[in-house]
Amino acid sequence: MSITVLKPGLLSTFQDLGRTGSQHVGVPVCGAMDLKAHRLANLLAGNDADHASLEITLTGPTLRFEAPACFAMTGANLQPTLNGNPVAGYRPLIARAGDVLAFGAAPPDTGVRAYLAVHGGYALTPVLGSTSTYVRGGFGGHAGRALAKGDVIGLHASLPTAPESLSELAQALWQIRVYVPSALSGRTRDYLRLLPGVHWDEFTAESQHDLLHAEFRISTQSDRMGYRLEGPPLAMSTPRQILSEATGYGTIQVPSGGEAIVLMADRQSTGGYPKIAQVISVDLPDLAQRRPGQSVRFASIELDEAQRLDGQREEAFTQLREALAPLRALLRT
């Protein structure tokens, strides 16, 4: 049971919820950039969220299923086809042995990351408790790197091989109504919401105003480690040395040059730049789907509201998982 990589795409890596618990020894968390899409893909494939998905960036791969499998795709619409025919995202689908799943390129001004999950998960070896790929470190995922032509990826779960049984399963899965709650929708926001960082009060009033009112642009010098923002320079009232401390996904650091950096999934384990703000967790998937050259604007939010939105999202995931119980039952038979 496996998938063969016929074309690798631009950057296709396996990611899960992240490699937590090892930052103290200098190991980044990594994990899916768009955790919402990653979790949705796994739910729709009948998995728990801690299974790895294939994170596909900008231009997707071409993959051949060597055995029957149930799969689901979420995130950006990279124009997927199965044997040359367009297929739907955000629902469970069946692939038969020999079927070829191909992805195109992300259209302009749309999301850039798609997620592919397979029922039962991929056969990957965990490193420090996670199967996430850390390309810079050369470990995790498949051989510690992005997919390459000719790679063969094992699958954990098997499905019936008889054509009649597969057809019945595919039809039964298609009949399942999949309703993604609005709290889990992939709509793009006009403004990403911020909480003040630990050094917010040490920045000038002008810098605080610019962060919340100016337009910033994602620099071409951006990747899974961090998004550099081109815009008004931000400055502390009295610059000083900051002790290095643990970093978080969505923290906005400001180096001495004044160009803000939003720390992303592959962020360094510690950082000593002042932290002006924090993108709230429910808006990080929106940011992760933006590409270099796209604009970003920010707005402030109260902590209580940010926590309410986070709780609302988790409740939506719980409700969706309960609603998909018939899907998991079908895949167990």
Sine and cosine of phi, psi and omega as CSV:
sin_phi,cos_phi,sin_psi,cos_psi,sin_omega,cos_omega
0.00,0.00,0.91,-0.42,-0.08,-1.00
-0.31,-0.95,0.15,-0.99,0.14,-0.99
-0.83,-0.55,0.69,-0.72,0.05,-1.00
-0.96,-0.29,0.72,-0.70,-0.01,-1.00
-1.00,0.05,0.93,-0.37,0.05,-1.00
-1.00,0.05,-0.62,0.78,0.12,-0.99
-0.67,-0.74,0.66,-0.75,-0.14,-0.99
-1.00,0.07,-0.32,0.95,-0.13,-0.99
0.98,0.19,-0.01,-1.00,-0.07,-1.00
-0.95,0.30,-0.79,0.62,0.01,-1.00
-0.46,-0.89,0.99,-0.13,-0.01,-1.00
-0.89,-0.46,0.93,-0.38,-0.03,-1.00
-0.75,-0.66,0.48,-0.88,0.07,-1.00
-0.99,0.12,0.73,-0.68,0.00,-1.00
-0.66,-0.75,0.56,-0.83,0.12,-0.99
-0.84,-0.55,-0.54,-0.84,-0.04,-1.00
-0.97,0.23,-0.16,0.99,0.07,-1.00
0.88,-0.48,0.31,-0.95,-0.06,-1.00
-0.98,-0.17,0.99,0.15,-0.06,-1.00
-1.00,0.09,0.43,-0.90,0.08,-1.00
1.00,-0.03,0.09,1.00,-0.04,-1.00
-0.80,-0.59,0.14,0.99,0.01,-1.00
-0.89,0.45,-0.48,0.88,-0.03,-1.00
-0.92,0.39,-0.28,0.96,0.08,-1.00
-0.94,-0.33,0.31,0.95,0.13,-0.99
1.00,0.08,0.27,0.96,-0.02,-1.00
-0.99,-0.16,0.87,-0.50,0.00,-1.00
-0.90,0.44,0.37,-0.93,-0.01,-1.00
-0.95,0.32,-0.67,0.74,-0.07,-1.00
0.87,0.50,-0.64,-0.77,-0.06,-1.00
1.00,0.00,0.06,-1.00,-0.04,-1.00
-0.91,0.42,0.66,-0.75,0.08,-1.00
-0.92,0.39,-0.71,0.70,0.04,-1.00
-0.97,-0.25,1.00,0.03,-0.07,-1.00
-0.91,0.41,-0.50,0.86,0.02,-1.00
-0.90,0.44,-0.76,0.65,0.01,-1.00
-0.90,0.44,-0.63,0.78,0.04,-1.00
-0.87,0.49,-0.74,0.67,-0.02,-1.00
-0.91,0.41,-0.65,0.76,0.03,-1.00
-0.88,0.47,-0.70,0.71,-0.01,-1.00
-0.85,0.53,-0.69,0.72,0.00,-1.00
-0.92,0.39,-0.68,0.74,0.04,-1.00
-0.86,0.52,-0.69,0.72,-0.05,-1.00
-0.95,0.31,-0.30,0.95,0.08,-1.00
-0.99,-0.12,0.10,0.99,0.04,-1.00
0.99,0.15,0.38,0.93,-0.03,-1.00
-0.95,-0.33,0.20,-0.98,0.26,-0.97
-0.99,0.16,0.31,-0.95,-0.10,-0.99
-0.93,0.37,-0.32,0.95,-0.08,-1.00
-0.99,0.13,-0.04,1.00,0.13,-0.99
-0.94,0.34,0.52,-0.85,0.06,-1.00
-0.96,0.28,0.56,-0.83,0.21,-0.98
-0.89,-0.45,0.25,-0.97,0.07,-1.00
-1.00,-0.05,0.92,-0.40,0.04,-1.00
-1.00,0.06,0.85,-0.52,-0.11,-0.99
-0.91,-0.41,0.82,-0.57,-0.14,-0.99
-0.91,-0.42,0.84,-0.54,0.13,-0.99
0.91,0.42,-0.87,0.49,0.02,-1.00
-0.81,-0.58,0.83,-0.55,-0.17,-0.99
-1.00,0.01,0.18,-0.98,-0.02,-1.00
-1.00,0.06,0.08,-1.00,0.20,-0.98
-0.88,-0.48,0.83,-0.55,-0.13,-0.99
-0.81,-0.59,0.62,-0.79,0.06,-1.00
-0.91,-0.41,0.81,-0.59,0.06,-1.00
-0.99,0.17,0.82,-0.57,0.02,-1.00
-1.00,-0.05,-0.08,1.00,0.04,-1.00
-0.47,-0.88,0.37,-0.93,0.03,-1.00
-0.86,0.50,0.58,-0.82,-0.01,-1.00
-0.42,-0.91,0.44,-0.90,0.17,-0.99
-0.98,-0.20,0.74,-0.67,-0.03,-1.00
-0.66,-0.75,0.29,-0.96,0.04,-1.00
-0.56,-0.83,0.56,-0.83,-0.02,-1.00
-0.82,-0.58,0.68,-0.74,0.04,-1.00
-0.67,-0.75,-0.08,-1.00,0.00,-1.00
0.99,0.15,-0.56,-0.83,-0.04,-1.00
-0.90,0.44,0.54,-0.84,0.06,-1.00
-1.00,0.07,0.99,-0.14,0.02,-1.00
-0.99,-0.11,0.54,0.84,0.11,-0.99
0.79,0.61,0.85,0.53,-0.04,-1.00
-0.94,0.33,0.55,-0.83,0.10,-1.00
-0.71,-0.71,0.51,-0.86,0.10,-1.00
-0.87,-0.49,0.90,-0.43,-0.10,-1.00
0.82,0.57,0.59,0.80,0.07,-1.00
1.00,0.05,-0.09,1.00,-0.01,-1.00
-0.97,-0.24,0.72,-0.70,0.01,-1.00
-0.84,0.54,0.63,-0.78,0.03,-1.00
-0.79,-0.61,0.43,-0.91,-0.09,-1.00
-1.00,0.09,0.56,-0.83,0.17,-0.99
-1.00,-0.03,0.11,-0.99,0.09,-1.00
0.87,0.49,0.60,0.80,0.16,-0.99
-0.30,-0.95,0.40,-0.92,0.01,-1.00
-0.96,0.28,0.66,-0.75,-0.01,-1.00
-0.73,-0.68,0.36,-0.93,0.00,-1.00
-0.93,-0.36,0.74,-0.68,0.15,-0.99
-0.93,-0.38,0.64,-0.77,0.05,-1.00
-0.98,-0.19,0.28,-0.96,0.01,-1.00
-0.84,0.54,0.78,-0.62,-0.02,-1.00
1.00,-0.09,-0.22,0.98,0.02,-1.00
-0.91,0.41,0.59,-0.80,-0.02,-1.00
-0.91,-0.42,0.87,-0.49,0.06,-1.00
-0.98,-0.19,0.85,-0.53,-0.04,-1.00
-0.81,-0.59,0.52,-0.85,0.04,-1.00
-0.84,-0.54,0.52,-0.85,0.07,-1.00
-0.99,-0.16,-0.48,-0.88,0.00,-1.00
-0.98,-0.20,0.46,-0.89,0.03,-1.00
-0.94,0.34,0.81,-0.58,0.06,-1.00
-0.87,0.49,0.42,-0.91,0.01,-1.00
-0.85,0.53,0.56,-0.83,0.08,-1.00
0.87,0.49,0.48,0.88,0.11,-0.99
-0.83,-0.55,0.00,-1.00,0.06,-1.00
-0.88,0.47,0.36,-0.93,-0.10,-0.99
-0.88,-0.47,-0.10,0.99,-0.08,-1.00
-0.80,-0.60,0.83,-0.55,0.10,-1.00
-0.95,-0.32,0.39,-0.92,-0.03,-1.00
-0.78,-0.63,0.76,-0.65,-0.01,-1.00
-0.89,-0.45,0.88,-0.48,0.07,-1.00
-0.91,-0.42,0.55,-0.84,0.08,-1.00
-0.86,-0.51,0.59,-0.81,-0.01,-1.00
-0.86,0.51,0.77,-0.63,-0.01,-1.00
1.00,-0.02,-0.34,0.94,0.05,-1.00
1.00,0.03,0.19,-0.98,0.04,-1.00
-1.00,0.05,0.52,-0.86,0.01,-1.00
-0.99,0.10,1.00,0.01,-0.03,-1.00
-0.84,-0.54,0.47,-0.88,0.00,-1.00
-1.00,-0.08,0.87,-0.50,0.01,-1.00
-0.90,0.43,0.57,-0.82,0.13,-0.99
-0.82,-0.57,0.87,-0.49,-0.06,-1.00
0.80,0.60,0.67,0.75,0.12,-0.99
0.99,0.15,0.19,0.98,-0.03,-1.00
-0.55,-0.83,0.49,-0.87,0.09,-1.00
-0.98,-0.21,0.17,0.98,0.03,-1.00
-0.90,0.44,0.61,-0.79,0.01,-1.00
-1.00,0.08,0.80,-0.60,0.15,-0.99
-0.92,-0.40,0.99,-0.10,-0.14,-0.99
-0.89,0.46,-0.69,0.73,-0.01,-1.00
-0.88,0.48,-0.59,0.81,0.00,-1.00
-1.00,0.05,-0.27,0.96,0.04,-1.00
0.96,0.29,0.53,0.85,0.04,-1.00
-0.62,-0.78,0.24,-0.97,-0.04,-1.00
0.99,0.11,0.14,-0.99,0.04,-1.00
0.85,0.52,-0.71,-0.71,0.05,-1.00
-0.96,-0.29,0.96,-0.29,0.04,-1.00
0.87,0.49,0.35,0.94,0.07,-1.00
0.92,0.39,0.44,0.90,-0.07,-1.00
-0.49,-0.87,0.08,-1.00,0.12,-0.99
-0.94,0.34,0.33,-0.94,0.03,-1.00
-0.86,0.51,0.52,-0.85,0.06,-1.00
-0.76,-0.65,0.42,-0.91,0.01,-1.00
-0.83,0.55,0.73,-0.68,0.02,-1.00
1.00,-0.06,-0.16,0.99,0.05,-1.00
-0.87,0.48,0.59,-0.81,0.08,-1.00
-0.87,-0.50,0.87,-0.50,-0.07,-1.00
-0.94,-0.33,0.85,-0.53,0.00,-1.00
-0.96,0.29,0.44,-0.90,0.06,-1.00
-0.87,-0.48,0.60,-0.80,-0.05,-1.00
-0.98,0.18,-0.62,0.78,-0.15,-0.99
-0.98,-0.21,0.55,-0.84,0.06,-1.00
-0.92,-0.38,0.47,-0.88,0.08,-1.00
-0.87,-0.49,0.26,-0.97,0.05,-1.00
-0.84,0.55,0.62,-0.78,-0.01,-1.00
-0.99,-0.10,-0.30,0.95,0.00,-1.00
-0.91,0.42,0.77,-0.63,-0.05,-1.00
-0.82,0.58,-0.65,0.76,-0.03,-1.00
-0.90,0.43,-0.67,0.74,-0.01,-1.00
-0.91,0.41,-0.66,0.75,0.02,-1.00
-0.90,0.43,-0.67,0.74,0.01,-1.00
-0.89,0.46,-0.66,0.75,0.03,-1.00
-0.90,0.44,-0.67,0.75,0.01,-1.00
-0.91,0.41,-0.69,0.72,0.01,-1.00
-0.87,0.49,-0.66,0.75,0.00,-1.00
-0.92,0.39,-0.66,0.75,0.00,-1.00
-0.90,0.43,-0.65,0.76,0.02,-1.00
-0.91,0.41,-0.61,0.79,-0.01,-1.00
-0.91,0.41,-0.48,0.88,-0.02,-1.00
-0.97,0.24,-0.28,0.96,-0.01,-1.00
-0.95,0.30,0.81,-0.58,0.03,-1.00
-0.98,0.20,0.82,-0.57,0.00,-1.00
-0.93,-0.36,0.93,-0.38,0.04,-1.00
-0.90,-0.43,0.92,-0.40,0.04,-1.00
-1.00,0.04,0.88,-0.47,-0.02,-1.00
-0.83,0.55,0.46,-0.89,-0.04,-1.00
-0.86,0.50,-0.51,0.86,0.01,-1.00
-0.91,0.41,-0.27,0.96,0.00,-1.00
-0.93,-0.36,0.22,0.98,-0.02,-1.00
-0.94,0.34,0.33,-0.95,-0.04,-1.00
-0.98,-0.20,0.39,0.92,-0.05,-1.00
-0.92,0.40,0.55,-0.84,0.00,-1.00
-1.00,0.09,0.72,-0.69,0.02,-1.00
-1.00,0.00,0.52,-0.86,0.09,-1.00
-0.94,0.34,-0.56,0.83,-0.02,-1.00
-0.75,-0.66,0.68,-0.73,0.15,-0.99
-1.00,-0.03,0.68,-0.74,-0.15,-0.99
-1.00,-0.05,0.61,-0.79,-0.12,-0.99
-0.83,-0.55,0.51,-0.86,0.26,-0.96
-0.94,-0.33,0.53,-0.85,0.04,-1.00
-0.90,0.44,0.65,-0.76,0.04,-1.00
-0.99,0.15,0.07,-1.00,-0.07,-1.00
-0.91,0.43,-0.36,0.93,-0.01,-1.00
-0.94,-0.35,0.27,0.96,-0.04,-1.00
-0.78,0.62,-0.73,0.68,-0.08,-1.00
-0.93,0.36,-0.24,0.97,0.00,-1.00
-1.00,0.01,-0.08,1.00,0.05,-1.00
-1.00,0.00,0.45,-0.89,-0.01,-1.00
-0.90,0.43,0.41,-0.91,0.04,-1.00
-0.87,0.50,-0.59,0.81,0.02,-1.00
-0.90,0.44,-0.67,0.74,0.01,-1.00
-0.91,0.42,-0.67,0.75,0.05,-1.00
-0.87,0.50,-0.69,0.73,0.01,-1.00
-0.90,0.43,-0.71,0.71,-0.04,-1.00
-0.89,0.46,-0.64,0.77,-0.02,-1.00
-0.88,0.48,-0.58,0.82,-0.08,-1.00
-1.00,-0.09,-0.13,0.99,-0.07,-1.00
-0.77,-0.63,-0.35,0.94,-0.04,-1.00
-1.00,0.04,0.29,-0.96,0.10,-0.99
-0.99,-0.11,0.71,-0.70,0.05,-1.00
-0.91,-0.42,0.38,-0.93,0.00,-1.00
-0.81,-0.59,0.69,-0.73,0.00,-1.00
-0.95,0.31,0.84,-0.54,-0.06,-1.00
-0.95,0.31,0.39,-0.92,0.11,-0.99
-0.93,0.38,-0.30,0.95,0.06,-1.00
-1.00,0.03,0.81,0.58,-0.02,-1.00
-0.77,-0.64,0.56,-0.83,0.01,-1.00
-0.39,-0.92,-0.27,-0.96,-0.02,-1.00
-0.91,0.42,-0.30,0.95,0.01,-1.00
-0.98,0.18,-0.67,0.75,-0.02,-1.00
-0.19,-0.98,0.48,-0.88,0.07,-1.00
-0.97,-0.25,0.89,-0.45,0.11,-0.99
-0.99,0.14,0.67,-0.74,-0.06,-1.00
-0.93,-0.37,0.84,-0.54,0.07,-1.00
-1.00,-0.01,0.80,-0.59,-0.03,-1.00
0.11,-0.99,-0.31,-0.95,0.00,-1.00
-0.85,0.53,0.72,-0.70,0.04,-1.00
-0.91,0.41,0.63,-0.78,0.00,-1.00
-0.96,-0.29,0.64,-0.77,-0.10,-1.00
-0.62,-0.79,0.53,-0.85,0.11,-0.99
-0.98,0.17,0.48,-0.88,0.05,-1.00
-0.89,0.46,-0.67,0.74,0.05,-1.00
-0.70,-0.71,0.99,-0.11,-0.02,-1.00
-0.83,0.56,0.63,-0.78,0.03,-1.00
-0.46,-0.89,0.25,-0.97,0.05,-1.00
-0.96,0.27,0.71,-0.71,0.01,-1.00
-0.93,-0.37,0.74,-0.68,0.07,-1.00
-0.93,0.38,0.65,-0.76,0.03,-1.00
-0.91,0.41,0.62,-0.79,0.04,-1.00
-0.52,-0.85,0.18,-0.98,-0.05,-1.00
-0.86,0.51,0.58,-0.81,-0.02,-1.00
-0.98,-0.22,0.33,-0.95,0.01,-1.00
-0.76,-0.64,0.42,-0.91,0.04,-1.00
-0.92,0.40,0.82,-0.58,0.03,-1.00
0.99,-0.11,-0.11,0.99,0.06,-1.00
-0.92,0.39,0.69,-0.72,0.04,-1.00
-0.97,-0.22,0.94,-0.33,0.05,-1.00
-0.99,-0.12,0.43,-0.90,0.01,-1.00
-0.76,-0.64,0.97,-0.24,0.10,-1.00
-0.91,0.42,0.09,-1.00,-0.08,-1.00
-0.88,0.47,-0.43,0.90,0.01,-1.00
-0.96,0.29,-0.22,0.98,0.06,-1.00
1.00,0.00,-0.01,1.00,0.00,-1.00
-1.00,0.02,0.92,-0.39,-0.08,-1.00
-0.92,0.40,0.52,-0.85,0.06,-1.00
-0.77,-0.63,0.84,-0.55,0.10,-1.00
-1.00,-0.03,0.87,-0.50,-0.02,-1.00
-0.96,0.27,0.72,-0.69,-0.08,-1.00
-0.91,-0.42,-0.33,-0.95,-0.18,-0.98
-0.87,0.49,-0.64,0.77,-0.04,-1.00
-1.00,-0.03,0.41,0.91,-0.03,-1.00
-0.82,0.58,0.43,-0.90,0.10,-0.99
-0.89,0.45,0.34,-0.94,-0.09,-1.00
-0.97,0.26,-0.50,0.87,0.07,-1.00
-0.69,-0.72,0.34,-0.94,0.03,-1.00
-0.47,-0.88,0.55,-0.84,-0.04,-1.00
-0.91,-0.41,0.12,0.99,0.07,-1.00
-0.99,0.17,0.52,-0.86,0.04,-1.00
-0.89,0.46,0.56,-0.83,-0.07,-1.00
-0.95,-0.32,0.94,-0.34,-0.06,-1.00
-1.00,0.09,-0.50,0.87,-0.09,-1.00
-0.30,-0.96,0.11,-0.99,0.00,-1.00
-0.68,-0.73,0.85,-0.52,0.12,-0.99
-0.93,0.36,0.76,-0.65,-0.06,-1.00
-0.92,0.38,0.44,-0.90,-0.16,-0.99
-0.88,0.47,-0.58,0.81,-0.06,-1.00
-0.95,0.31,-0.28,0.96,0.01,-1.00
-0.99,-0.15,-0.11,0.99,0.00,-1.00
-0.90,0.44,-0.62,0.79,0.06,-1.00
-0.86,0.51,-0.61,0.79,0.05,-1.00
-0.88,0.48,-0.72,0.69,0.01,-1.00
-0.89,0.45,-0.66,0.75,-0.03,-1.00
-0.89,0.46,-0.40,0.91,-0.01,-1.00
-1.00,0.03,-0.01,1.00,0.00,-1.00
-1.00,-0.03,0.45,-0.89,-0.10,-1.00
-0.91,-0.42,0.30,-0.96,0.10,-0.99
-0.81,0.59,0.68,-0.73,-0.03,-1.00
0.99,-0.16,-0.37,0.93,0.02,-1.00
-0.98,0.20,0.48,-0.88,-0.02,-1.00
-1.00,0.02,0.40,-0.92,0.01,-1.00
-0.65,-0.76,0.72,-0.70,0.12,-0.99
-0.81,-0.58,0.47,-0.88,-0.09,-1.00
-0.84,-0.54,0.41,-0.91,0.09,-1.00
-0.61,-0.79,0.47,-0.88,-0.01,-1.00
-0.99,0.12,0.38,-0.93,0.03,-1.00
-0.54,-0.84,0.48,-0.88,0.05,-1.00
-0.99,0.16,0.50,-0.87,-0.03,-1.00
-0.85,0.52,-0.68,0.73,-0.01,-1.00
-0.86,0.51,-0.64,0.77,0.01,-1.00
-0.94,0.35,-0.64,0.77,0.04,-1.00
-0.88,0.47,-0.65,0.76,0.02,-1.00
-0.93,0.38,-0.61,0.79,0.03,-1.00
-0.89,0.46,-0.70,0.72,0.01,-1.00
-0.90,0.44,-0.62,0.78,0.03,-1.00
-0.91,0.42,-0.68,0.73,0.04,-1.00
-0.90,0.43,-0.62,0.78,0.03,-1.00
-0.89,0.46,-0.66,0.75,0.04,-1.00
-0.89,0.45,-0.71,0.70,-0.02,-1.00
-0.90,0.43,-0.61,0.79,0.05,-1.00
-0.90,0.44,-0.62,0.79,0.03,-1.00
-0.90,0.43,-0.64,0.77,0.05,-1.00
-0.90,0.44,-0.67,0.75,0.02,-1.00
-0.88,0.47,-0.70,0.71,0.01,-1.00
-0.89,0.45,-0.66,0.75,0.00,-1.00
-0.91,0.40,-0.65,0.76,0.02,-1.00
-0.88,0.48,-0.67,0.74,0.03,-1.00
-0.90,0.43,-0.63,0.77,-0.02,-1.00
-0.92,0.38,-0.42,0.91,-0.04,-1.00
-1.00,-0.06,0.22,0.97,0.05,-1.00
-0.83,0.56,-0.64,0.76,0.04,-1.00
-0.87,0.49,-0.55,0.83,0.02,-1.00
-0.90,0.45,-0.74,0.67,-0.03,-1.00
-0.90,0.43,-0.58,0.82,0.03,-1.00
-0.90,0.45,-0.66,0.75,0.03,-1.00
-0.89,0.46,-0.64,0.77,-0.06,-1.00
-0.97,0.25,-0.30,0.95,0.05,-1.00
-0.99,0.13,-0.32,0.95,-0.09,-1.00
-0.99,0.11,0.00,0.00,0.00,0.00
